[in-house]
Amino acid sequence: MEILAYLAAALTFENLLYALVGVVLGTAIGALPGLTATMALAVLVPFTFTMAPASAMIALGAIYTGALYGGAYSAILINTPGTPSAIATTFDGFPLTRKGEGSFAVSLACVSSVAGGLIGGLLLLMLAPPLATLALAFGPVEYFWIALLGLTLISAISEGNVLKGLIGGCIGLLLSMVGAAVMGGDLRFTFGTPHLVGGVEMISALIGLYCIPILIDLVAEPERGLFTGKRTTHVPLRRTLKASWDGKVNLLRSGAIGTLVGALPGAGGSIASLVAYSEVRRSSRQPEKFGKGAPEGLQATESANSATVGGGFIPTLVLGIPGTPPDAVILAAVMVQGVRTGPELFSSHADIAYTFIFGLLIATIFMFPVGLVLGRWAYNIVADLPKALLVPTVAFMCVIGSFAIHNNINDVRMMVVLGVFGWLMSRLGFGPSPIVLGLILGPIAEQGLVQGFLIGGASGNVLGMFFGRPISLVIILLILLALAYPLLFRRSRRGNYDASE
């Protein structure tokens, strides 16, 4: 019956208020391009120092949950991921907006995020110790192969041209090599410029590659507003719930994927949403509709994205190893409170751990009404703005978002340069997503590769280190399947077409 006592502790008025306010603040901050979940937590964490440990964790978890969902707003409405985890949300979210279905897309993203968050939270409640043990089995080599798997999955999101998608991923890898090396600290491709020592700033790259090309295209198009199709001003909740119920298998599968990937320290929501998107597209009977406004793609990415919150807390709480950068901020705040995470947390501080988990589930439920209200409000604002006002407003937000990261004008310059580069690449048929994913996964792959070589060299068995571990062999098999799938799919479609003739 102790579990009911922990639930009752989470349902106190004080904790409910913290959960609600945290979700609202996180959603508002995450919706602004450049203001990530990590930044939201870092800014607001000092306000939790006077709270009880469980209440502080609930407030921070609610901010984290809301910020991840908030990133979907700008991803869907203006094709700019509010957070890196929302990259895959742009694939089908923004095409829905251009068709006038932005209100439906935002509502569907809200329901999908709630479903994914509940799946991640429940798996955290039931399976934290065994999943943490699985995460601990991943070494540097496994992270190298995981990053390589993410890069090969680019073929699943490359509309019509796998080769261009892989080339875009390689361009992202080259960009990730700018600055000090992850291992060793050697300077590369800085050309004597001091502000390149830190490499290409991730948020500036996201804003530039995704948003600036859209702004340029909007200026060039003759339409007065953002939409090219008939605008839907009001979407009945019944339609959104029906679409979510029809995609229940997709939501459950994507939530499980997000939890498992989130449990791997350093993997994060960008990899989880990409894997979930690739899986739903692979299993679809109409994969050609993805990237053009498929609701199933939006469901998969948002469910997996939100499920990484619960998944990321598995190694954070059980092993004391933060699963994502926001988890690291929360871990530091918890340590300030005098609570030590690790294997003994669920025995010596079970009241704090379980009260927090129940509070996280409650915050996820709060996200449903908050997300629907804020989402519809944000959509109506964007829908009613003419381009003459929308473009400079979004451009101003991009500049502020890029500058606010380090208060450095060089980040704004980087954003503009990469934006123009992204627009030129789009004229040649290269999408921004492969480039951004290469930029994100490059440091993970490099660190795993170098550490794997060092460990393998010390043991005298480099090949065995990379190709002799069971988990590595499973991931390698998945990589081969990801590379072969587009070719097999194209061949099967050609065979079906010939048979129909």
Steps between C-alpha positions, in 0.01 A plus 500: 500500500804728515462570129160662569660720764754621242216572256316695770815703567520590131133606502541769765392849392857628517640231270207530260563874475872446435418248228251730328719812514802298387317367194378847402845659539677214324257504208531877456881492511533193278281661234757777442771404247838477669370464856552131574377284787850514651496878492153513653610278789826686552315833524225377734692254720601762764130547587481137616771521767252598770258218413484153647708251294199315352323826414813642339538189285133514398530866399817436297356186341188696400712776343699237309183326377336825393813629324530186286140532387531877454774440244233350274320835461770674301588173323143462375410864439823653362716193426750590772557240775466674834727228644734250327260221595234657275704467180299205372177680585565736209487214248120476498397776742589796279353345181172465690519869591563600139183310410304702757488214753728661759234496771446127450877441496555685828209319668623162374851578624357583843310170532801306367733672746268419790481135389877474464562673833263263680666197338845623601386582853328164553802309370717709733272399787500129417828421324761749622754254651509245212507769230781678684698175500448476123615859453812426705593224253554765229863599464679744264484256209124457534455877499707519182275246331187673635617830347575320173150347511356850535698613197388205288139567596539821303412286199152459647438877513651595166211578271567330171881503504685286753839598359437869558384420852822315578706779343315747722584284803867506400487879473362506855786276612751739346337792680518307829879472456549877512672618819665309783489120467274314740794277596841663528398861446680548165381802305351424160372721217501818710701695237650709776159630608459496881120471503521170305703334775177396670367353176171565324245602763214249489203731560629760255534224240147376568347846466704588193457177302129464572360850534697730270424300179129511586514876555674549165240285324215684671633832374530357148148351491205714383257378769407754766528254792668179600246250368473354151179305564163557662545602860329302776418745778341260746571130548252302712669314781313191388697494173832518681405228748374276219826541307693420819288192566546380143876539547513339845744229389728766354482702825578200719787383281649849471465558875685175570773598253533842661530348848765248396707756306456757777640251750832507311708785648572757231263365234212746550174582328645581157612138451183358659265700278701412190492128580126514571435693178703252298312208655151640434594583143647153449184330627259726308315381191541849352855612585500748212264733690754560779673834480190648335276533805443148634335511846661164586847652468410785734354254751812286499748782548311678778421178689863386489625849581293531819568141606870582525422704813409189696770297326769755576416494871570125516883528498477836680313364802626140510864548399564868564591541130302777324334368187471843330632855566171602670535195725846625597351834611230322703762265649707798615191664655416177684854475636472857630195378692721238666347201316743255344381307200621148434405141575405584859258780404196271476576350841632788713295778332208304356254769605680766294555273198146368470335832585702657221403228248130542583542878478658459156198298385265767636695774321468300177122486547494877561674541166180392323280804580796740511631381165164518327428853622848643435531313170177636356590849619846480339353365176241777473769765551721356225202442271372858529835671442568618143842418360602866520479468879566125545838491325668785692349374828638149450832640379525712815428191715771308314755773569404521868498122537846465345648789697353393836692171509841652579426873461732488201436676168712235326222245563262727309747522212533122502122470489472731198786333309361152557152623411611630161702180451191293586288696252755445221514129586120481489511635144717197416262256668680459835280515811619651830421196718788273386747786548374577850496134602857459379595804707331354810622143465855585388646563849330186638643286219846656528525454875383138482736422211810647665426346840429164335833509318685595817340221704538249218863599446577463869346151501658405167165424334359798313285293262358300788416821683292630208362177352511247783247638749141368481331842529729640231409215264128570546549870424714416194219278371255788543739728308512255209121474499465880503732530200335217307138595571466789248644281224274207586196727523573658163544155344175373651310805374645452153396133508147588606479762229618256232251240624214749477588567138 
